[in-house]
């Protein structure tokens, strides 16, 4: 764990892009209960944090060179990807979860260079499913993938395995352990709550079931 991971986590906590509530957990779209809720689109509404995240993405992107363009994953990865591409002065495209049912029926929007190597940008890595679906679409369309880069990851083992199986490098600006360390240091959570939050990541399904009626 490095200091940059903690600084990114601190910013995300301060602007409430990430919220922690182990006592009264959130309900995800899947119906699963979780003590954490992450919406990194909130970064876009805070210019100073947005600029910091943009700088951090630029620095992290150097680890994935060479690539000729940036591809955002719809929808949350589009803005962050476009900001990165603008700073790097490279082409930008974005990838839908599925092809449109009308018009040209595109799944990839923008001008894809066949054989071109792209860095895929996502806002959050949970299981990795949506990101890897975008990777597959990009490869199927004739592009190459330098890797996937995201602002934050929960760090689930299943996600790490999925990226390994897809032969796709993954990099993130911050992660769950760094978030918990920063949350305790700032007084956002107690040490006891930190322990509870650690058990969620170890087995989120079992953790969720304790709140079922």
HELIX and SHEET records of a PDB file:
HELIX    1   1 UNK A    3  UNK A   14  1                                  12    
HELIX    2   2 UNK A   40  UNK A   45  5                                   6    
HELIX    3   3 UNK A   47  UNK A   61  1                                  15    
HELIX    4   4 UNK A   62  UNK A   64  5                                   3    
HELIX    5   5 UNK A   76  UNK A   88  1                                  13    
HELIX    6   6 UNK A  129  UNK A  140  1                                  12    
HELIX    7   7 UNK A  157  UNK A  165  1                                   9    
HELIX    8   8 UNK A  176  UNK A  185  1                                  10    
HELIX    9   9 UNK A  191  UNK A  202  1                                  12    
HELIX   10  10 UNK A  204  UNK A  209  1                                   6    
SHEET    1   A 2 UNK A  18  UNK A  20  0                                        
SHEET    2   A 2 UNK A  36  UNK A  38 -1                                        
SHEET    1   B 2 UNK A  26  UNK A  27  0                                        
SHEET    2   B 2 UNK A  33  UNK A  34 -1                                        
SHEET    1   C 6 UNK A 108  UNK A 109  0                                        
SHEET    2   C 6 UNK A  91  UNK A  95 -1                                        
SHEET    3   C 6 UNK A  69  UNK A  73  1                                        
SHEET    4   C 6 UNK A 117  UNK A 125  1                                        
SHEET    5   C 6 UNK A 144  UNK A 153  1                                        
SHEET    6   C 6 UNK A 170  UNK A 175  1                                        
END                                                                             
